[in-house]
Amino acid sequence: MTDGNTSHSSFPPQVADEAARNVADTVRLALEHGPAQQALVVYDRRTELSRTLEAAYRRALPDGRFIDFDTVAPDDVLAAFAALAARDLVVLVQSTSFRLEAYRLRIELFKRGLKVIEHIHLSRMPGEQGLHYIASLAYDPAYYRGVGRALQQRINAAPNAVVDSGNGALLRFDSPLEGAKVNIGDYTGMNNIGGQFPIGEVFTEAQDLEAVNGTVRVFVFGDTHFLVNKPEQPITMIVENGRVTGALDSTPEFDNMLAIIREHEGEVWLRELGFGMNRAFSRDCMVNDIGTYERMCGIHLSLGAKHGQYQKPQFKRKDARYHVDVFAVTEAVYLGDQAVYRDGAWQP
């Protein structure tokens, strides 16, 4: 299903130029794609946002090959992938997510040594949200690489951390933190180049998960459909020894999410401590897709035992099923004695 006439756009005219500029910077600066490499863009035209991105990539990659996923057989797409060499670029523009039978698309492309830019679930961000999404694709190397690497260094050296959610809510990480991972458009030393866009995140978790205690005010959480759920007022989560033990001013949807995790995992662990950096998203500027909104400038946390980047002895991979993102009202963040977030921005 499309959202109307495939040639009409309700976006303001300047948005096409903004989209083209943002994806061109991503291709050139973040992915370091040059004329010596091939580029393949697989897209659909089902939504206004996907059509806008298709047009943007046609301007950014004039010599690239473009395939409309809905007009070819799956084998044709696979054959196009097979014709590429390591370091070539694949861009996936998906209103939902492309299905190629038991084919984990981005992972398989990474295995071939290909660079990947993946745009996914665009249909979840209609209308004005599409404008926020396009803005989130802007790539500022000085900000992402400078501030991102500084945050990574601060996290790695910090003896502890505190998230201040206002109204007296303090969540304390009385433990050093795991080595921080970055998603900042700098792939130096990494096996895989690219990933899901937009970018903008540095993340870690407590080395000792049981050393996390206190309260944190949650203003958005991911629901069972991977969409943003924003209660009328923030929910105050109570965390004791790394587990969520209570929720004040909760909602039936939040209680249900906690109950689902407890049913399958026994208790609700708090794991990821995510430092979102994307300035296009804030507490007041949102999109519905939780995987996109995860880059929001501020702190997000994960509930549930699942975290693929950090292995802990108390969790067996087969038993860890849930990783639910929740977003903290972020008044200030401290690493050791240093405030690294205040006044709505990172100050590393």
C-alpha positions in Angstrom: 0.0 0.0 0.0 1.2 3.5 -0.8 0.1 6.7 0.9 -1.2 8.3 -2.3 0.1 9.6 -5.6 3.7 8.5 -6.0 4.7 11.8 -7.6 3.1 14.2 -5.1 4.8 15.4 -1.9 3.3 17.3 1.0 6.8 18.0 2.3 8.0 21.7 1.9 10.1 22.1 -1.3 13.3 22.7 0.7 13.1 19.3 2.3 14.3 17.6 -0.9 17.5 19.6 -0.7 17.9 19.0 3.0 17.5 15.2 2.5 20.0 15.2 -0.4 22.5 17.2 1.6 22.2 15.0 4.6 22.5 11.6 2.8 25.4 12.9 0.7 27.3 13.9 3.8 26.6 10.5 5.4 27.8 8.7 2.2 30.9 10.8 1.9 31.9 11.6 5.4 30.6 8.8 7.6 30.8 5.8 5.1 33.8 7.3 3.2 32.3 6.1 -0.1 34.2 7.2 -3.1 34.1 6.9 -6.9 36.2 3.7 -6.9 33.4 1.8 -5.2 30.0 0.7 -6.6 26.8 1.7 -4.9 23.5 -0.1 -4.9 20.3 1.4 -3.6 17.3 -1.0 -2.9 14.2 1.0 -2.2 10.4 1.0 -2.2 8.0 3.8 -3.1 5.2 3.0 -0.6 5.5 6.1 1.6 6.4 9.8 1.1 9.4 9.4 3.3 10.8 6.5 1.3 10.2 8.3 -2.0 12.0 11.4 -0.6 15.0 9.3 0.4 15.1 7.6 -2.9 15.3 10.9 -4.7 17.9 12.1 -2.2 20.1 9.1 -2.9 19.7 9.5 -6.7 21.3 13.0 -6.3 24.0 11.8 -3.9 24.9 8.7 -5.9 24.3 9.6 -9.6 26.3 6.6 -10.8 24.7 4.1 -8.4 22.4 1.3 -9.4 18.8 1.6 -8.1 16.3 -1.3 -7.7 12.6 -0.9 -6.7 12.1 -3.8 -4.4 8.4 -4.1 -5.3 9.1 -4.5 -9.1 11.6 -7.4 -9.1 11.9 -10.9 -7.8 13.8 -11.6 -4.6 16.4 -13.5 -6.6 17.1 -10.4 -8.7 17.9 -8.5 -5.5 20.2 -11.3 -4.2 22.0 -11.4 -7.6 22.6 -7.6 -7.4 24.2 -8.1 -4.0 26.3 -10.9 -5.3 27.7 -8.7 -8.0 29.2 -6.3 -5.5 32.7 -6.4 -4.1 33.9 -5.8 -0.5 33.9 -2.0 0.4 31.1 -1.3 -2.1 28.0 0.4 -0.6 24.4 -0.9 -0.2 21.6 1.4 0.8 18.3 -0.1 2.0 15.3 2.3 2.0 12.4 0.4 3.5 8.9 1.5 4.5 8.6 -1.7 6.5 11.5 -4.2 6.2 12.5 -6.2 3.2 12.0 -9.9 3.4 14.2 -12.2 1.5 13.4 -15.6 3.1 15.6 -16.5 6.0 18.0 -13.8 4.9 19.1 -11.5 7.7 19.8 -8.7 5.3 22.2 -6.3 7.0 24.1 -9.1 8.7 24.6 -11.0 5.5 25.8 -7.9 3.7 28.3 -7.2 6.5 29.6 -10.7 6.1 30.4 -9.9 2.5 32.5 -6.9 3.6 29.9 -4.4 2.2 29.2 -1.0 3.7 25.5 -0.7 4.6 23.2 2.2 5.2 19.8 0.9 6.4 16.6 3.0 6.7 13.9 0.8 8.1 10.2 1.1 9.3 9.8 4.4 7.5 6.0 3.9 7.5 5.9 4.3 11.2 6.9 8.0 10.8 4.2 9.7 8.7 3.7 13.3 8.0 5.7 15.8 10.1 7.6 12.9 11.7 9.2 12.3 8.3 10.6 15.8 8.5 12.1 15.0 11.9 13.6 11.8 10.4 15.2 13.7 7.6 16.7 16.2 10.0 18.1 13.4 12.1 20.2 12.2 9.1 22.3 15.4 9.3 26.0 14.4 9.8 28.2 16.7 11.8 31.6 15.0 12.2 32.9 17.5 14.7 30.0 16.9 17.0 29.5 13.2 16.6 33.1 12.2 16.6 34.4 14.9 19.0 31.7 14.8 21.6 31.1 11.0 21.1 34.7 10.0 21.6 35.0 12.3 24.6 32.0 10.7 26.1 33.4 7.3 25.4 36.6 8.2 27.2 34.8 9.7 30.2 32.6 6.6 30.5 35.5 4.2 30.4 37.3 6.2 33.1 34.4 6.8 35.4 34.2 5.1 38.8 30.4 5.6 38.9 27.6 7.5 37.3 24.3 9.2 38.3 21.3 10.1 36.2 19.3 13.0 37.6 15.7 13.0 36.4 14.5 15.9 38.4 12.0 16.0 41.3 14.5 14.3 43.5 14.8 11.2 41.3 18.4 10.0 41.2 19.5 6.7 39.6 23.0 5.7 40.9 25.4 3.4 39.2 27.8 2.6 42.0 30.1 0.6 39.8 32.6 1.3 37.0 30.9 1.0 33.6 31.6 -1.4 30.8 33.8 -0.3 27.9 31.5 2.1 25.9 30.4 1.3 22.4 29.8 4.1 19.9 27.4 4.7 17.0 28.7 8.0 15.8 29.6 7.5 12.1 33.2 6.7 12.8 34.0 3.1 11.9 37.7 3.2 12.7 38.8 -0.3 13.7 35.4 -1.8 13.3 34.6 -4.9 11.2 31.3 -3.6 10.0 30.9 -0.2 8.3 27.5 1.4 8.6 24.3 0.1 10.2 20.8 1.4 10.9 20.3 5.1 10.5 19.9 7.7 11.9 23.0 7.4 14.2 24.0 9.1 17.4 24.6 7.1 20.5 27.3 6.0 23.0 26.2 3.2 25.3 27.4 1.1 28.2 26.1 -0.6 31.3 27.3 -1.1 34.9 30.0 -3.7 35.3 28.1 -4.8 38.4 24.5 -4.7 37.5 23.4 -5.1 41.1 25.2 -1.8 42.0 22.4 0.2 40.3 19.9 1.7 42.7 17.5 4.7 43.0 14.7 6.1 41.0 14.3 7.4 37.5 11.5 9.3 35.8 10.5 7.7 32.5 8.6 9.8 30.0 8.5 7.4 27.0 8.8 3.6 26.7 8.8 1.1 23.9 5.5 -0.8 23.6 4.9 -4.4 22.4 4.7 -3.1 18.8 8.1 -1.3 19.0 6.3 2.0 19.0 6.8 5.0 21.3 4.3 5.1 24.2 4.2 8.4 26.0 2.2 8.4 29.3 0.4 11.7 30.3 3.0 12.1 33.1 6.4 10.5 33.7 6.5 7.2 35.4 8.9 6.9 38.4 10.7 3.6 38.2 12.1 2.2 41.5 15.4 0.3 41.0 16.9 -1.9 43.7 20.0 -4.0 43.2 19.7 -3.6 39.4 16.1 -4.7 39.2 12.9 -2.7 38.7 10.8 -3.3 41.8 8.1 -0.7 41.4 6.6 2.0 39.3 4.9 5.1 40.6 2.3 6.9 38.5 2.3 3.9 36.2 -0.1 3.1 33.3 -1.7 -0.2 32.4 0.5 -0.4 29.3 3.7 0.0 31.3 2.6 -2.5 34.0 1.8 -4.9 31.2 5.2 -4.6 29.7 6.8 -5.2 33.1 4.5 -8.2 33.7 5.5 -9.8 30.3 9.2 -9.5 31.2 8.7 -11.0 34.7 6.6 -13.8 33.3 9.4 -15.0 31.0 12.6 -13.8 32.9 11.4 -13.9 36.5 12.5 -10.3 37.3 13.1 -7.1 35.4 16.7 -6.2 35.1 18.0 -2.8 34.2 20.9 -3.1 31.8 21.8 -0.6 29.1 22.8 3.0 30.0 22.5 4.8 26.6 23.8 8.3 25.9 21.7 9.4 22.9 23.3 12.2 20.9 20.9 13.0 18.0 19.8 16.6 18.4 16.9 16.2 16.0 15.0 14.3 18.7 14.1 15.5 22.1 11.4 15.1 24.8 9.2 17.3 22.7 10.3 16.3 19.2 9.5 12.7 18.6 8.9 9.9 16.1 6.8 6.8 16.6 9.5 4.2 15.8 11.3 3.3 19.0 14.4 2.1 17.1 14.8 5.5 15.6 13.8 7.5 18.6 16.5 5.6 20.6 19.0 8.2 19.3 17.2 11.0 21.2 19.5 13.5 22.9 19.4 12.3 26.5 19.5 9.1 28.5 17.7 5.9 27.6 17.9 2.6 29.5 16.9 -1.0 28.7 14.7 -3.3 30.7 15.1 -7.1 30.5 18.0 -9.4 30.6 18.9 -9.3 26.9 21.9 -7.3 25.7 23.9 -8.6 22.8 27.0 -6.4 23.3 27.8 -7.3 26.9 27.9 -10.7 28.4 27.2 -11.2 32.1 27.6 -14.5 33.9 24.2 -14.4 35.5 22.4 -14.5 32.1 22.3 -17.3 29.6 21.8 -16.1 26.1 18.9 -18.5 25.4 17.0 -17.3 28.5 17.4 -13.6 27.9 14.5 -12.5 25.8 13.7 -8.9 26.3 15.4 -5.6 25.7 12.9 -2.8 26.1 14.0 0.8 25.7 12.8 3.4 28.2 13.7 7.1 28.1 14.6 9.1 31.2 13.7 12.7 31.9 17.3 13.9 31.7 18.1 17.0 33.8 21.8 16.1 34.4 24.2 13.2 34.1 27.3 12.7 36.2 30.3 10.5 35.4 32.2 10.5 38.7 32.1 14.1 39.9 31.8 15.6 36.5 28.5 16.8 35.0 28.6 15.6 31.4 25.0 16.6 30.5 23.1 19.8 31.5 20.8 22.3 29.9 19.7 19.8 27.3 23.1 19.1 25.8 26.2 17.0 26.4 29.1 18.8 28.0 32.0 16.3 28.0 
